[in-house]
Amino acid sequence: MLSVGDKFPQFNVKATVSTDLKNAFVDINNDTYKGKWLVVFFYPKDFTFVCPTEITGFAKHNQAFLDRDAQLLTGSTDSEFVHHAWRTHHKDLNGLPFPMLADIKRELTSALGILDKEAGVAQRATFIVDPTGIIRFVYVTDLSVGRNPEEVLRVLDALQTDELCPCNWHQGEEVIKVA
């Protein structure tokens, strides 16, 4: 699995961005959000139980991520059409404010090393990528355990200080100053 300090791999995937079929699908690659922080979180499958709780959890914090010049991207190994159907039929995903990546060839999940060996789907993995394309944070949980979007936001805040941040540090608190 790629880790902190590694370059986020090159990718070019279809993404679902709307329930309106006229403009529901776009291509997204490394240059789409060039110069921004990326928070890329993968989940195992559409039409499941834990996954929508995480996606809506991140959606509730979307503006906070945007305020920090960070773009949220979510994705799985499902197709853009399955993403579209899920967004259309799941009331909490109708107005999702960020793209859903469709890694149906499993190229990105394989390059990241997060393709679950037994289930053949994306692991529940989160990457914070800095504006130069370097992975600065990785968070992976068991397929059955959801993530905490507030913790991902807290870590993004800490990384953006470019300072030493103590345990449980939050934006606005003192950082560690080495004498």
Buried (B, 14 or more C-beta within 10 A) or exposed (E): EBEEEBEBBEBEBBBBBBBEEEEBBBEBEBEBBEEBBBBBBBBBBBEBEBBBEBBBBBBEBBEBBBEBEBBBBBBBBBBBBBBBBBBBEBEEBEEBEBBBBBBBEBBBBBBBBBBBEEEEBBBBBBBBBBEEBEBBBBBBBEBEEBBEBBEBBBBBBBBBEEEEBEEEBEBEEEEEEEE
